[in-house]
Amino acid sequence: KTKYKEASSVDVEDIKENEADCSLPQISLRAIQNATDNFSEENQLGEGGYGPVYK
C-alpha cells in the first residue's frame, strides 16, 4: 500500500525533484498557429472536452 505525506509535511525540495521527472515540452503559440494554419477550420479534427482539436 502506498503511503502519502500529509499536505502540511510536503517539502519544497521534494516538489522540485518531482518536477524534473514530469516535464512536458513547451510549445509557443506562434508554433501552434503555424502548425494549424492559424487555427484554420480546415485543420480542425473535431471538438474535445477542452475545445477544438486540430491536426
C-alpha positions, -999 to 999 in steps of 0.1 A, spaced: 0 0 0 13 35 -9 18 59 19 13 96 12 27 125 31 2 149 47 -1 181 27 15 201 56 46 179 56 54 182 19 89 195 14 96 221 -13 127 201 -23 106 170 -29 84 190 -53 114 203 -72 128 168 -76 94 155 -89 91 184 -114 122 172 -133 105 138 -137 73 153 -150 85 178 -175 64 185 -206 75 202 -238 67 238 -241 53 249 -275 49 285 -283 16 300 -295 34 310 -327 44 274 -334 9 262 -328 -5 289 -351 19 279 -378 11 242 -374 -26 247 -376 -26 275 -402 -37 299 -376 -64 275 -363 -79 271 -397 -112 252 -398 -97 230 -425 -73 217 -399 -99 211 -372 -105 174 -365 -133 179 -340 -142 190 -305 -127 177 -273 -136 182 -237 -114 213 -236 -122 228 -270 -113 223 -307 -88 196 -317 -65 203 -347 -43 182 -368 
